[in-house]
Each structure stands twice: as structure tokens, then as C-alpha cells.
């Protein structure tokens, strides 16, 4: 374990140095002069943090593309003549992974949660910080990282199930599911309102359990890279054991399947809103009865779109139509259960 920890620390330090040098250059050469000209130097601290997020996200995109695009070419699951819808997903990826959404929520919410922690300590009440709740468990950096990884993934599983359970929320999440050409870019195809809800949820949770900003960025980057792999258009298999340890492209692709992954199921209450909701770990699907490892791969997409409803081909059309569908459900006042996918 000590050898692995040393290797982990060395790699982390090397990446940190690389990103830090690029961050300093970008901030000093581009960001700071721009803020000065716009008389916005009061935002320099936030802008400096945002520069780190931008550099780390750009590095992640480059690495993910360099690894997964050859895989998609070597062993594609599907061949497409028209890749226009895939190109739209590139826009989503750039917005999600180079943007400020997660960072803004993290640092905006941080003062409120610091105040909450201080109030709890002052009154001798239950402290929410995991390091204080489980003394000694975070002494080893790798173990602490893994604990946060599992806790956030458990929270992500339930967040994902809620997206499918509430009809108005599903209409936003359907922007993601309406992509019938799954590729390494498809993970970030989300409605912007849904993205803000997701980022605020995880930023709040990270602050509640005491994740440091650097760890939060690293966890986010790792999660994003693995989710790109899940959506990749490739035939690679994790094997019977591997699929039960980490969400594989096959496991997640069934979640996107019409009639299986995200529709009302009258025969199995554990799978009433679909199956395979796990973000990175399939353990929660196994534990809560929503796992499906056996059904053969099916066509992906949203049934309503296949039957003729317009979900939009361009970025702004997809965003607008998502809001229209959500508004339609809210006006109907339907009970909070999943109806039609």
C-alpha cells in the first residue's frame, strides 16, 4: 500500500505541477489583463480558480479523446453515416467540462456551509464533516479519496433515479436520453437547467461532508472520464466480474435502451422507472434491485422521439424543447411518477 501511495502522490504532484504552470501562464497572460481592462479585478480570486478548472478540464478532454476515439474506431458498436448529432454533443462537453458551473456553486455555497459548521460546533450538535465523524479514516490520502468517491457515487445513484421518477424532471433529463448515437461525447449532453441542479447538488454535498476544493476537482475529473467511457461507441467488455465492479459501456448502454432502461415497468417494482442507474459503481443497482446484466443490447433513445415527437437537432432547439416539455407537465399537474419515455 505504501508503494502505491508513493506512486499516487508522485503522479498527483506531477499533474498538479503541469496544471499549475499552465494555470499561472493563462491567468497572468490572458485572464488578469482582461479583468483589469473591464474593471473587474474584484473577481480575480474566483477567476484564478476558474482558470484551474478550465486547464484541468481541457487536459481531461484531450486525454479522454486520445484514448477513447481510437477505441471507437477500432471496435465500434455502431456505424453512422451522419454524425451531426454527435458534433452537437461536443458543444455540451465544452460547456460542461470547461465551464464555471460546478466551481461557481462550490465557492458560492462554501461560506454558507462554513457558517453552518461553525454553528453546529458552537451548539455541540452533530457535525457533518466525514473526517470528524470517522476519525483516522482519512489519515491515508488514497483511502480518504476512495471514501469520498463511494459516498458521492451513492448520492449520484439516487439523484439519477429521481431524474427518472419525476415526470417534469424526466423531461429535462430526456435531453440526455434522446441521443441515439451514443459516443464518448454523449455523457455531457444535458439540459442546462438540469446541469445546474446536478452541480449544485454535488457541490452542496461535497461541502457538507468536507471535501477540499482540490479533491472535489479531482473527483469530478475522474468521474467525467469514466462516464465518457460508459457512453463510448465501442464493443469493449469488462467481463462478468469487471461489470460488477465498475459500470461498463454495455451496462450503461442498456440504461439508454428504449423499453428497458428508462420506462415505466409494471412487472418489476424495483425496476419501475428503468434499470442500471449507477454512475460509476453498479453496486447500488445490485443492492436496490435495479441491475440488469443479462438483457441483450437494444436500440437506444427515447420512445416519444422515435414515435415522432421533436426533441431538436441543434443545441438551442434541444434546450428550448426541454423547457417546453417540462412546462407542459407542470401545467398538467400530474402526480410525481414517471409516465412516458
Secondary structure as a PSIPRED ss2 file (coil, helix, strand):
# PSIPRED VFORMAT (PSIPRED V4.0)

   1 X C   1.000  0.000  0.000
   2 X H   0.000  1.000  0.000
   3 X H   0.000  1.000  0.000
   4 X H   0.000  1.000  0.000
   5 X H   0.000  1.000  0.000
   6 X H   0.000  1.000  0.000
   7 X H   0.000  1.000  0.000
   8 X H   0.000  1.000  0.000
   9 X H   0.000  1.000  0.000
  10 X H   0.000  1.000  0.000
  11 X H   0.000  1.000  0.000
  12 X H   0.000  1.000  0.000
  13 X H   0.000  1.000  0.000
  14 X H   0.000  1.000  0.000
  15 X H   0.000  1.000  0.000
  16 X H   0.000  1.000  0.000
  17 X H   0.000  1.000  0.000
  18 X H   0.000  1.000  0.000
  19 X H   0.000  1.000  0.000
  20 X H   0.000  1.000  0.000
  21 X H   0.000  1.000  0.000
  22 X H   0.000  1.000  0.000
  23 X H   0.000  1.000  0.000
  24 X H   0.000  1.000  0.000
  25 X H   0.000  1.000  0.000
  26 X H   0.000  1.000  0.000
  27 X H   0.000  1.000  0.000
  28 X H   0.000  1.000  0.000
  29 X H   0.000  1.000  0.000
  30 X H   0.000  1.000  0.000
  31 X H   0.000  1.000  0.000
  32 X H   0.000  1.000  0.000
  33 X H   0.000  1.000  0.000
  34 X H   0.000  1.000  0.000
  35 X H   0.000  1.000  0.000
  36 X H   0.000  1.000  0.000
  37 X H   0.000  1.000  0.000
  38 X C   1.000  0.000  0.000
  39 X C   1.000  0.000  0.000
  40 X C   1.000  0.000  0.000
  41 X H   0.000  1.000  0.000
  42 X H   0.000  1.000  0.000
  43 X H   0.000  1.000  0.000
  44 X H   0.000  1.000  0.000
  45 X H   0.000  1.000  0.000
  46 X H   0.000  1.000  0.000
  47 X H   0.000  1.000  0.000
  48 X H   0.000  1.000  0.000
  49 X H   0.000  1.000  0.000
  50 X H   0.000  1.000  0.000
  51 X H   0.000  1.000  0.000
  52 X H   0.000  1.000  0.000
  53 X H   0.000  1.000  0.000
  54 X H   0.000  1.000  0.000
  55 X H   0.000  1.000  0.000
  56 X H   0.000  1.000  0.000
  57 X H   0.000  1.000  0.000
  58 X H   0.000  1.000  0.000
  59 X H   0.000  1.000  0.000
  60 X H   0.000  1.000  0.000
  61 X H   0.000  1.000  0.000
  62 X H   0.000  1.000  0.000
  63 X H   0.000  1.000  0.000
  64 X H   0.000  1.000  0.000
  65 X H   0.000  1.000  0.000
  66 X H   0.000  1.000  0.000
  67 X H   0.000  1.000  0.000
  68 X H   0.000  1.000  0.000
  69 X H   0.000  1.000  0.000
  70 X H   0.000  1.000  0.000
  71 X H   0.000  1.000  0.000
  72 X H   0.000  1.000  0.000
  73 X H   0.000  1.000  0.000
  74 X H   0.000  1.000  0.000
  75 X C   1.000  0.000  0.000
  76 X C   1.000  0.000  0.000
  77 X C   1.000  0.000  0.000
  78 X C   1.000  0.000  0.000
  79 X C   1.000  0.000  0.000
  80 X C   1.000  0.000  0.000
  81 X C   1.000  0.000  0.000
  82 X C   1.000  0.000  0.000
  83 X C   1.000  0.000  0.000
  84 X H   0.000  1.000  0.000
  85 X H   0.000  1.000  0.000
  86 X H   0.000  1.000  0.000
  87 X H   0.000  1.000  0.000
  88 X H   0.000  1.000  0.000
  89 X H   0.000  1.000  0.000
  90 X H   0.000  1.000  0.000
  91 X H   0.000  1.000  0.000
  92 X H   0.000  1.000  0.000
  93 X H   0.000  1.000  0.000
  94 X H   0.000  1.000  0.000
  95 X H   0.000  1.000  0.000
  96 X H   0.000  1.000  0.000
  97 X H   0.000  1.000  0.000
  98 X H   0.000  1.000  0.000
  99 X C   1.000  0.000  0.000
 100 X C   1.000  0.000  0.000
 101 X H   0.000  1.000  0.000
 102 X H   0.000  1.000  0.000
 103 X H   0.000  1.000  0.000
 104 X H   0.000  1.000  0.000
 105 X H   0.000  1.000  0.000
 106 X H   0.000  1.000  0.000
 107 X H   0.000  1.000  0.000
 108 X H   0.000  1.000  0.000
 109 X H   0.000  1.000  0.000
 110 X H   0.000  1.000  0.000
 111 X H   0.000  1.000  0.000
 112 X H   0.000  1.000  0.000
 113 X H   0.000  1.000  0.000
 114 X H   0.000  1.000  0.000
 115 X H   0.000  1.000  0.000
 116 X H   0.000  1.000  0.000
 117 X H   0.000  1.000  0.000
 118 X H   0.000  1.000  0.000
 119 X H   0.000  1.000  0.000
 120 X H   0.000  1.000  0.000
 121 X H   0.000  1.000  0.000
 122 X H   0.000  1.000  0.000
 123 X C   1.000  0.000  0.000
 124 X C   1.000  0.000  0.000
 125 X C   1.000  0.000  0.000
 126 X C   1.000  0.000  0.000
 127 X C   1.000  0.000  0.000
 128 X C   1.000  0.000  0.000
 129 X C   1.000  0.000  0.000
 130 X H   0.000  1.000  0.000
 131 X H   0.000  1.000  0.000
 132 X H   0.000  1.000  0.000
 133 X H   0.000  1.000  0.000
 134 X C   1.000  0.000  0.000
 135 X C   1.000  0.000  0.000
 136 X C   1.000  0.000  0.000
 137 X C   1.000  0.000  0.000
 138 X C   1.000  0.000  0.000
 139 X C   1.000  0.000  0.000
 140 X C   1.000  0.000  0.000
 141 X H   0.000  1.000  0.000
 142 X H   0.000  1.000  0.000
 143 X H   0.000  1.000  0.000
 144 X H   0.000  1.000  0.000
 145 X H   0.000  1.000  0.000
 146 X H   0.000  1.000  0.000
 147 X H   0.000  1.000  0.000
 148 X H   0.000  1.000  0.000
 149 X H   0.000  1.000  0.000
 150 X H   0.000  1.000  0.000
 151 X H   0.000  1.000  0.000
 152 X H   0.000  1.000  0.000
 153 X H   0.000  1.000  0.000
 154 X H   0.000  1.000  0.000
 155 X H   0.000  1.000  0.000
 156 X H   0.000  1.000  0.000
 157 X H   0.000  1.000  0.000
 158 X H   0.000  1.000  0.000
 159 X H   0.000  1.000  0.000
 160 X H   0.000  1.000  0.000
 161 X H   0.000  1.000  0.000
 162 X H   0.000  1.000  0.000
 163 X H   0.000  1.000  0.000
 164 X H   0.000  1.000  0.000
 165 X H   0.000  1.000  0.000
 166 X C   1.000  0.000  0.000
 167 X H   0.000  1.000  0.000
 168 X H   0.000  1.000  0.000
 169 X H   0.000  1.000  0.000
 170 X H   0.000  1.000  0.000
 171 X H   0.000  1.000  0.000
 172 X H   0.000  1.000  0.000
 173 X H   0.000  1.000  0.000
 174 X H   0.000  1.000  0.000
 175 X H   0.000  1.000  0.000
 176 X H   0.000  1.000  0.000
 177 X H   0.000  1.000  0.000
 178 X C   1.000  0.000  0.000
 179 X C   1.000  0.000  0.000
 180 X C   1.000  0.000  0.000
 181 X C   1.000  0.000  0.000
 182 X C   1.000  0.000  0.000
 183 X C   1.000  0.000  0.000
 184 X C   1.000  0.000  0.000
 185 X C   1.000  0.000  0.000
 186 X H   0.000  1.000  0.000
 187 X H   0.000  1.000  0.000
 188 X H   0.000  1.000  0.000
 189 X C   1.000  0.000  0.000
 190 X C   1.000  0.000  0.000
 191 X C   1.000  0.000  0.000
 192 X H   0.000  1.000  0.000
 193 X H   0.000  1.000  0.000
 194 X H   0.000  1.000  0.000
 195 X H   0.000  1.000  0.000
 196 X H   0.000  1.000  0.000
 197 X H   0.000  1.000  0.000
 198 X H   0.000  1.000  0.000
 199 X H   0.000  1.000  0.000
 200 X H   0.000  1.000  0.000
 201 X H   0.000  1.000  0.000
 202 X H   0.000  1.000  0.000
 203 X H   0.000  1.000  0.000
 204 X H   0.000  1.000  0.000
 205 X H   0.000  1.000  0.000
 206 X H   0.000  1.000  0.000
 207 X H   0.000  1.000  0.000
 208 X H   0.000  1.000  0.000
 209 X H   0.000  1.000  0.000
 210 X C   1.000  0.000  0.000
 211 X C   1.000  0.000  0.000
 212 X C   1.000  0.000  0.000
 213 X H   0.000  1.000  0.000
 214 X H   0.000  1.000  0.000
 215 X H   0.000  1.000  0.000
 216 X H   0.000  1.000  0.000
 217 X H   0.000  1.000  0.000
 218 X H   0.000  1.000  0.000
 219 X H   0.000  1.000  0.000
 220 X H   0.000  1.000  0.000
 221 X H   0.000  1.000  0.000
 222 X H   0.000  1.000  0.000
 223 X H   0.000  1.000  0.000
 224 X H   0.000  1.000  0.000
 225 X H   0.000  1.000  0.000
 226 X H   0.000  1.000  0.000
 227 X H   0.000  1.000  0.000
 228 X H   0.000  1.000  0.000
 229 X H   0.000  1.000  0.000
 230 X H   0.000  1.000  0.000
 231 X H   0.000  1.000  0.000
 232 X C   1.000  0.000  0.000
 233 X C   1.000  0.000  0.000
 234 X C   1.000  0.000  0.000
 235 X C   1.000  0.000  0.000
 236 X C   1.000  0.000  0.000
 237 X C   1.000  0.000  0.000
 238 X C   1.000  0.000  0.000
 239 X H   0.000  1.000  0.000
 240 X H   0.000  1.000  0.000
 241 X H   0.000  1.000  0.000
 242 X H   0.000  1.000  0.000
 243 X C   1.000  0.000  0.000
 244 X C   1.000  0.000  0.000
 245 X C   1.000  0.000  0.000
 246 X C   1.000  0.000  0.000
 247 X C   1.000  0.000  0.000
 248 X C   1.000  0.000  0.000
 249 X H   0.000  1.000  0.000
 250 X H   0.000  1.000  0.000
 251 X H   0.000  1.000  0.000
 252 X H   0.000  1.000  0.000
 253 X H   0.000  1.000  0.000
 254 X H   0.000  1.000  0.000
 255 X H   0.000  1.000  0.000
 256 X C   1.000  0.000  0.000
 257 X E   0.000  0.000  1.000
 258 X C   1.000  0.000  0.000
 259 X C   1.000  0.000  0.000
 260 X C   1.000  0.000  0.000
 261 X C   1.000  0.000  0.000
 262 X C   1.000  0.000  0.000
 263 X C   1.000  0.000  0.000
 264 X C   1.000  0.000  0.000
 265 X C   1.000  0.000  0.000
 266 X C   1.000  0.000  0.000
 267 X C   1.000  0.000  0.000
 268 X C   1.000  0.000  0.000
 269 X H   0.000  1.000  0.000
 270 X H   0.000  1.000  0.000
 271 X H   0.000  1.000  0.000
 272 X C   1.000  0.000  0.000
 273 X C   1.000  0.000  0.000
 274 X C   1.000  0.000  0.000
 275 X C   1.000  0.000  0.000
 276 X C   1.000  0.000  0.000
 277 X C   1.000  0.000  0.000
 278 X C   1.000  0.000  0.000
 279 X C   1.000  0.000  0.000
 280 X C   1.000  0.000  0.000
 281 X C   1.000  0.000  0.000
 282 X C   1.000  0.000  0.000
 283 X H   0.000  1.000  0.000
 284 X H   0.000  1.000  0.000
 285 X H   0.000  1.000  0.000
 286 X H   0.000  1.000  0.000
 287 X H   0.000  1.000  0.000
 288 X C   1.000  0.000  0.000
 289 X C   1.000  0.000  0.000
 290 X C   1.000  0.000  0.000
 291 X C   1.000  0.000  0.000
 292 X C   1.000  0.000  0.000
 293 X C   1.000  0.000  0.000
 294 X C   1.000  0.000  0.000
 295 X C   1.000  0.000  0.000
 296 X C   1.000  0.000  0.000
 297 X C   1.000  0.000  0.000
 298 X C   1.000  0.000  0.000
 299 X C   1.000  0.000  0.000
 300 X E   0.000  0.000  1.000
 301 X C   1.000  0.000  0.000
 302 X C   1.000  0.000  0.000
 303 X H   0.000  1.000  0.000
 304 X H   0.000  1.000  0.000
 305 X H   0.000  1.000  0.000
 306 X H   0.000  1.000  0.000
 307 X C   1.000  0.000  0.000
 308 X C   1.000  0.000  0.000
 309 X C   1.000  0.000  0.000
 310 X C   1.000  0.000  0.000
 311 X C   1.000  0.000  0.000
 312 X C   1.000  0.000  0.000
 313 X C   1.000  0.000  0.000
 314 X C   1.000  0.000  0.000
 315 X H   0.000  1.000  0.000
 316 X H   0.000  1.000  0.000
 317 X H   0.000  1.000  0.000
 318 X H   0.000  1.000  0.000
 319 X H   0.000  1.000  0.000
 320 X H   0.000  1.000  0.000
 321 X H   0.000  1.000  0.000
 322 X H   0.000  1.000  0.000
 323 X H   0.000  1.000  0.000
 324 X H   0.000  1.000  0.000
 325 X H   0.000  1.000  0.000
 326 X H   0.000  1.000  0.000
 327 X H   0.000  1.000  0.000
 328 X H   0.000  1.000  0.000
 329 X H   0.000  1.000  0.000
 330 X H   0.000  1.000  0.000
 331 X H   0.000  1.000  0.000
 332 X H   0.000  1.000  0.000
 333 X C   1.000  0.000  0.000
 334 X C   1.000  0.000  0.000
 335 X C   1.000  0.000  0.000
 336 X C   1.000  0.000  0.000
 337 X C   1.000  0.000  0.000
 338 X C   1.000  0.000  0.000
 339 X C   1.000  0.000  0.000
 340 X C   1.000  0.000  0.000
 341 X C   1.000  0.000  0.000
